């Protein structure tokens, strides 16, 4: 599924808003205790990101397909695009790989894509235990502009918006998944992954 660009952040109670993570899209297939990563343009993504195999230990069941973003963190835990590019080149393995899961495509012996995003997201949170290697991103319903303001203060330049009642669809997502640009408030150091996951919005 490919996100639809929109001009700016917005508020809508039918959407879940979260960061557009500064990494590369990756589908993770977990079966019989092994993981395979599908990353566009890479023949063997698992070789470039071997640490991600640890995700298997965080899953509550086998036979799972996750949709999410691969990041490479520096020594301070900050997503680093330069380190990510070096990994994608396939010659080096700098930094520490991490995976932020945003959607669930298969679990429990059935295609989760038949369910609404609201159901898929709750199912994903039940299947994937939080850990050092992988986590489910934190999202907020309704308040897209508030989330965008918080992300701008952290130097994040994109907002993801998922329609809570939409099913997963291959190809262009239409209104099921939107991407809005964010203008950072000012030049800032890159935030840590832990800080991004704790957006200062309250509960």
VOBA-1610 file (N, C-alpha, C; in pm, whole numbers, padded with zeros to 5 digits, always signed):
BEGIN
Unk+00085-00119+00000Unk+00000+00000+00000Unk+00089+00124+00000Unk+00056+00219-00086Unk+00137+00340-00101Unk+00058+00462-00053Unk+00120+00539+00036Unk+00051+00655+00095Unk+00024+00763-00009Unk-00085+00836+00013Unk-00124+00947-00073Unk-00073+01078-00015Unk+00003+01157-00090Unk+00050+01286-00037Unk-00066+01385-00021Unk-00065+01461+00088Unk-00157+01572+00108Unk-00075+01696+00142Unk-00137+01813+00134Unk-00062+01938+00144Unk-00016+01972+00284Unk-00096+01935+00385Unk-00064+01979+00520Unk-00132+01889+00624Unk-00086+01893+00749Unk-00152+01818+00856Unk-00296+01865+00877Unk-00378+01778+00934Unk-00519+01809+00953Unk-00570+01732+01075Unk-00690+01768+01120Unk-00757+01699+01230Unk-00873+01618+01174Unk-00889+01496+01220Unk-01001+01413+01179Unk-01008+01295+01273Unk-01120+01278+01342Unk-01132+01172+01442Unk-01131+01033+01381Unk-01144+01023+01249Unk-01141+00893+01182Unk-01000+00848+01146Unk-00898+00926+01183Unk-00759+00893+01146Unk-00671+00876+01269Unk-00571+00789+01254Unk-00464+00775+01352Unk-00341+00844+01297Unk-00283+00935+01375Unk-00168+01014+01332Unk-00044+00970+01408Unk+00067+00959+01334Unk+00194+00921+01395Unk+00308+00974+01309Unk+00432+00964+01357Unk+00544+01014+01277Unk+00559+00939+01146Unk+00608+01011+01044Unk+00657+00944+00925Unk+00804+00916+00953Unk+00834+00790+00982Unk+00964+00755+01036Unk+01076+00776+00934Unk+01190+00829+00978Unk+01304+00857+00889Unk+01385+00730+00860Unk+01325+00636+00788Unk+01391+00511+00757Unk+01347+00458+00623Unk+01346+00326+00608Unk+01308+00262+00482Unk+01196+00163+00510Unk+01096+00162+00423Unk+00982+00071+00437Unk+01029-00073+00426Unk+00977-00159+00515Unk+01018-00299+00515Unk+00901-00387+00558Unk+00878-00495+00483Unk+00781-00597+00520Unk+00857-00712+00585Unk+00816-00752+00704Unk+00884-00860+00777Unk+00795-00984+00779Unk+00848-01093+00721Unk+00778-01222+00719Unk+00843-01311+00824Unk+00765-01356+00921Unk+00817-01441+01028Unk+00745-01575+01022Unk+00822-01681+01000Unk+00764-01815+00991Unk+00865-01919+01038Unk+00816-02011+01123Unk+00899-02119+01176Unk+01025-02067+01243Unk+01010-01956+01317Unk+01120-01901+01394Unk+01225-01828+01315Unk+01199-01803+01186Unk+01294-01730+01102Unk+01226-01607+01044Unk+01308-01507+01009Unk+01253-01382+00956Unk+01311-01353+00819Unk+01227-01303+00731Unk+01270-01256+00599Unk+01222-01114+00582Unk+01311-01025+00538Unk+01276-00885+00518Unk+01264-00854+00370Unk+01160-00784+00335Unk+01142-00738+00197Unk+01158-00586+00194Unk+01267-00542+00134Unk+01297-00400+00120Unk+01321-00373-00028Unk+01254-00274-00081Unk+01265-00245-00223Unk+01411-00220-00262Unk+01455-00287-00368Unk+01590-00268-00419Unk+01696-00351-00352Unk+01658-00436-00255Unk+01756-00519-00185Unk+01723-00666-00205Unk+01822-00743-00248Unk+01801-00886-00268Unk+01803-00962-00136Unk+01884-00916-00039Unk+01897-00986+00089Unk+01905-00882+00201Unk+01789-00827+00236Unk+01787-00723+00339Unk+01826-00779+00476Unk+01793-00906+00502Unk+01827-00964+00632Unk+01977-00967+00656Unk+02057-00978+00548Unk+02202-00978+00564Unk+02253-00840+00603Unk+02188-00735+00556Unk+02229-00599+00588Unk+02178-00555+00726Unk+02070-00620+00772Unk+02012-00585+00902Unk+01994-00711+00986Unk+02103-00780+01019Unk+02091-00910+01087Unk+02028-00900+01226Unk+02043-00786+01293Unk+01989-00773+01429Unk+01837-00787+01432Unk+01773-00756+01319Unk+01627-00757+01315Unk+01572-00899+01336Unk+01656-01000+01321Unk+01613-01137+01347Unk+01563-01154+01491Unk+01606-01064+01580Unk+01564-01072+01720Unk+01416-01043+01737Unk+01351-00988+01634Unk+01207-00961+01641Unk+01131-01090+01672Unk+01182-01203+01623Unk+01114-01332+01643Unk+01084-01355+01791Unk+01177-01318+01877Unk+01158-01338+02020Unk+01057-01245+02083Unk+01017-01139+02013Unk+00919-01045+02066Unk+00776-01076+02020Unk+00761-01172+01930Unk+00629-01203+01876Unk+00560-01310+01959Unk+00432-01291+01981Unk+00354-01386+02059Unk+00309-01507+01981Unk+00332-01509+01850Unk+00294-01623+01769Unk+00382-01630+01645Unk+00378-01743+01578Unk+00453-01764+01455Unk+00359-01741+01337Unk+00417-01728+01216Unk+00335-01706+01098Unk+00275-01567+01096Unk+00361-01465+01102Unk+00318-01325+01111Unk+00384-01244+01001Unk+00311-01150+00943Unk+00368-01056+00846Unk+00342-00915+00897Unk+00451-00839+00914Unk+00445-00702+00965Unk+00481-00603+00855Unk+00423-00486+00862Unk+00458-00375+00773Unk+00512-00264+00862Unk+00630-00213+00828Unk+00687-00110+00913Unk+00807-00042+00851Unk+00889+00018+00934Unk+01003+00098+00889Unk+01130+00052+00958Unk+01233+00029+00879Unk+01366-00001+00931Unk+01441+00129+00956Unk+01498+00141+01073Unk+01581+00256+01108Unk+01721+00207+01142Unk+01818+00295+01133Unk+01951+00269+01188Unk+01982+00380+01286Unk+02011+00341+01409Unk+02034+00436+01517Unk+02183+00455+01542Unk+02221+00577+01579Unk+02360+00601+01615Unk+02384+00560+01760Unk+02501+00592+01814Unk+02536+00549+01949Unk+02447+00611+02056Unk+02380+00722+02022Unk+02292+00788+02118Unk+02146+00751+02099Unk+02120+00656+02008Unk+01982+00612+01985Unk+01903+00701+01891Unk+01973+00782+01810Unk+01904+00871+01717Unk+01899+00808+01577Unk+01782+00809+01511Unk+01776+00762+01372Unk+01871+00842+01284Unk+01957+00774+01210Unk+02061+00840+01132Unk+02050+00799+00985Unk+02000+00886+00897Unk+01985+00852+00755Unk+02117+00815+00687Unk+02227+00877+00730Unk+02357+00847+00668Unk+02400+00703+00700Unk+02381+00661+00825Unk+02413+00523+00861Unk+02322+00425+00788Unk+02196+00463+00772Unk+02101+00378+00698Unk+02147+00359+00554Unk+02190+00466+00489Unk+02236+00455+00350Unk+02355+00362+00338Unk+02445+00367+00436Unk+02561+00278+00433Unk+02518+00132+00447Unk+02416+00107+00527Unk+02363-00029+00538Unk+02300-00073+00405Unk+02224+00017+00346Unk+02155-00017+00221Unk+02253-00042+00108Unk+02370+00021+00114Unk+02473-00004+00014Unk+02527-00147+00023Unk+02509-00207+00139Unk+02548-00347+00155Unk+02693-00373+00187Unk+02770-00269+00207Unk+02913-00289+00232Unk+02951-00283+00380Unk+02870-00212+00459Unk+02902-00194+00600Unk+02777-00216+00684Unk+02798-00234+00816Unk+02687-00247+00909Unk+02705-00153+01027Unk+02710-00022+01000Unk+02729+00072+01110Unk+02600+00089+01190Unk+02612+00144+01309Unk+02495+00175+01390Unk+02422+00051+01439Unk+02300+00074+01485Unk+02216-00034+01540Unk+02080-00031+01471Unk+02042-00142+01411Unk+01915-00148+01339Unk+01798-00159+01437Unk+01688-00096+01401Unk+01564-00105+01479Unk+01447-00107+01382Unk+01334-00158+01427Unk+01217-00172+01341Unk+01096-00117+01413Unk+01025-00024+01347Unk+00900+00030+01400Unk+00786-00028+01318Unk+00706-00115+01378Unk+00594-00177+01310Unk+00473-00083+01311Unk+00408-00070+01197Unk+00292+00019+01187Unk+00165-00052+01146Unk+00177-00173+01089Unk+00058-00244+01041Unk+00083-00394+01047Unk-00027-00468+01051Unk-00022-00615+01055Unk-00093-00667+00931Unk-00024-00751+00854Unk-00080-00802+00729Unk-00128-00946+00740Unk-00066-01025+00828Unk-00105-01165+00842Unk-00076-01211+00984Unk-00170-01283+01043Unk-00151-01340+01176Unk-00265-01438+01203Unk-00240-01531+01294Unk-00345-01624+01331Unk-00395-01710+01217Unk-00310-01731+01115Unk-00350-01813+01002Unk-00445-01748+00906Unk-00458-01615+00912Unk-00548-01545+00821Unk-00492-01410+00779Unk-00544-01357+00671Unk-00502-01227+00621Unk-00566-01117+00706Unk-00483-01045+00780Unk-00535-00934+00861Unk-00580-00819+00774Unk-00536-00817+00649Unk-00571-00708+00558Unk-00720-00698+00533Unk-00796-00803+00564Unk-00942-00800+00547Unk-01011-00718+00655Unk-00936-00690+00761Unk-00992-00615+00874Unk-00965-00465+00859Unk-01036-00385+00935Unk-01011-00241+00936Unk-00875-00213+00999Unk-00821-00094+00972Unk-00693-00059+01032Unk-00704-00053+01184Unk-00819-00011+01236Unk-00836-00007+01382Unk-00814-00147+01442Unk-00873-00248+01379Unk-00858-00385+01427Unk-00715-00434+01407Unk-00658-00406+01288Unk-00522-00450+01261Unk-00423-00391+01360Unk-00442-00266+01395Unk-00348-00200+01486Unk-00355-00260+01627Unk-00476-00283+01674Unk-00490-00344+01807Unk-00435-00486+01808Unk-00456-00555+01698Unk-00404-00691+01684Unk-00252-00689+01684Unk-00195-00593+01612Unk-00049-00577+01608Unk+00006-00554+01747Unk-00057-00468+01824Unk-00009-00438+01960Unk-00016-00560+02051Unk-00113-00650+02023Unk-00125-00772+02101Unk-00021-00876+02061Unk+00019-00877+01933Unk+00111-00977+01882Unk+00257-00943+01910Unk+00293-00814+01899Unk+00432-00771+01912Unk+00457-00707+02047Unk+00539-00775+02127Unk+00578-00721+02257Unk+00682-00611+02236Unk+00674-00499+02309Unk+00776-00395+02297Unk+00913-00448+02338Unk+01017-00402+02269Unk+01152-00445+02302Unk+01255-00353+02242Unk+01381-00386+02263Unk+01490-00301+02215Unk+01505-00304+02063Unk+01464-00415+02000Unk+01486-00427+01857Unk+01368-00381+01774Unk+01246-00401+01825Unk+01126-00364+01750Unk+01020-00312+01844Unk+00935-00226+01792Unk+00826-00172+01871Unk+00713-00131+01778Unk+00595-00114+01833Unk+00484-00056+01759Unk+00489+00094+01782Unk+00482+00171+01674Unk+00486+00316+01688Unk+00368+00368+01768Unk+00388+00479+01834Unk+00281+00540+01912Unk+00201+00635+01823Unk+00069+00618+01820Unk-00016+00703+01738Unk-00124+00770+01820Unk-00184+00874+01763Unk-00288+00951+01831Unk-00405+00971+01736Unk-00525+00947+01786Unk-00644+00962+01704Unk-00693+01107+01703Unk-00729+01155+01584Unk-00801+01281+01573Unk-00718+01406+01560Unk-00616+01424+01646Unk-00545+01551+01658Unk-00420+01557+01572Unk-00437+01559+01440Unk-00323+01560+01351Unk-00238+01684+01360Unk-00300+01802+01377Unk-00222+01925+01382Unk-00140+01932+01511Unk-00197+01882+01620Unk-00124+01881+01747Unk-00005+01786+01740Unk-00026+01668+01680Unk+00084+01574+01662Unk+00193+01635+01575Unk+00151+01703+01467Unk+00247+01767+01376Unk+00329+01872+01448Unk+00266+01951+01536Unk+00339+02053+01612Unk+00444+01988+01703Unk+00406+01878+01767Unk+00501+01809+01855Unk+00616+01751+01774Unk+00585+01693+01657Unk+00689+01637+01573Unk+00781+01746+01517Unk+00723+01860+01482Unk+00804+01971+01433Unk+00905+02015+01537Unk+00863+02015+01664Unk+00955+02056+01772Unk+01069+01957+01789Unk+01048+01833+01737Unk+01153+01730+01744Unk+01234+01722+01616Unk+01199+01803+01516Unk+01271+01802+01391Unk+01225+01696+01293Unk+01109+01633+01316Unk+01054+01532+01225Unk+00977+01603+01114Unk+00997+01560+00988Unk+00941+01638+00877Unk+00823+01573+00806Unk+00764+01466+00863Unk+00651+01403+00798Unk+00552+01345+00897Unk+00423+01344+00858Unk+00315+01292+00941Unk+00240+01184+00863Unk+00220+01069+00926Unk+00142+00960+00868Unk+00001+00965+00925Unk-00099+00948+00838Unk-00239+00947+00881Unk-00308+00824+00821Unk-00358+00736+00908Unk-00424+00613+00864Unk-00572+00618+00902Unk-00658+00592+00803Unk-00802+00589+00830Unk-00834+00464+00911Unk-00898+00483+01025Unk-00919+00374+01119Unk-01011+00265+01068Unk-01102+00299+00977Unk-01197+00200+00928Unk-01159+00141+00792Unk-01043+00180+00737Unk-01004+00136+00603Unk-00936+00000+00608Unk-00963-00080+00507Unk-00890-00205+00489Unk-00759-00177+00416Unk-00668-00271+00428Unk-00541-00262+00356Unk-00567-00284+00208Unk-00507-00202+00124Unk-00523-00219-00020Unk-00387-00209-00088Unk-00362-00296-00184Unk-00237-00291-00259Unk-00239-00171-00353Unk-00120-00112-00377Unk-00112+00002-00467Unk-00148+00133-00397Unk-00192+00234-00473Unk-00227+00364-00415Unk-00334+00349-00306Unk-00312+00413-00193Unk-00399+00394-00078Unk-00524+00480-00081Unk-00527+00584-00164Unk-00639+00676-00159Unk-00646+00739-00021Unk-00766+00744+00036Unk-00781+00804+00168Unk-00747+00713+00283Unk-00710+00587+00254Unk-00679+00493+00362Unk-00549+00528+00434Unk-00455+00590+00361Unk-00325+00625+00421Unk-00274+00751+00354Unk-00248+00853+00434Unk-00205+00983+00384Unk-00071+01020+00446Unk+00005+01101+00370Unk+00132+01153+00421Unk+00133+01304+00405Unk+00156+01375+00516Unk+00159+01522+00514Unk+00298+01571+00552Unk+00347+01674+00485Unk+00476+01731+00523Unk+00464+01815+00649Unk+00573+01822+00723Unk+00580+01906+00842Unk+00701+01997+00828Unk+00681+02124+00852Unk+00792+02219+00851Unk+00852+02225+00992Unk+00975+02178+01012Unk+01036+02183+01145Unk+01037+02326+01199Unk+01013+02337+01328Unk+01005+02470+01390Unk+01136+02546+01377Unk+01247+02477+01385Unk+01379+02538+01375Unk+01480+02425+01362Unk+01601+02454+01314Unk+01702+02348+01309Unk+01727+02291+01448Unk+01718+02160+01459Unk+01736+02095+01589Unk+01821+01970+01572Unk+01888+01927+01679Unk+01958+01798+01673Unk+01856+01687+01650Unk+01899+01577+01587Unk+01810+01465+01565Unk+01766+01406+01700Unk+01634+01382+01719Unk+01587+01326+01845Unk+01616+01177+01853Unk+01620+01124+01975Unk+01636+00980+01992Unk+01505+00910+01960Unk+01515+00782+01925Unk+01394+00704+01898Unk+01304+00701+02021Unk+01363+00687+02139Unk+01283+00684+02262Unk+01206+00813+02281Unk+01267+00925+02247Unk+01199+01054+02262Unk+01085+01067+02162Unk+01107+01023+02039Unk+01000+01029+01938Unk+00880+00946+01982Unk+00908+00831+02042Unk+00800+00743+02086Unk+00724+00799+02205Unk+00783+00899+02274Unk+00716+00961+02388Unk+00678+01104+02350Unk+00599+01119+02246Unk+00558+01252+02205Unk+00493+01324+02323Unk+00528+01452+02344Unk+00476+01525+02462Unk+00334+01573+02440Unk+00240+01477+02426Unk+00101+01514+02401Unk+00009+01471+02514Unk+00061+01396+02610Unk-00024+01343+02714Unk-00096+01219+02666Unk-00181+01162+02750Unk-00256+01039+02718Unk-00405+01068+02713
//
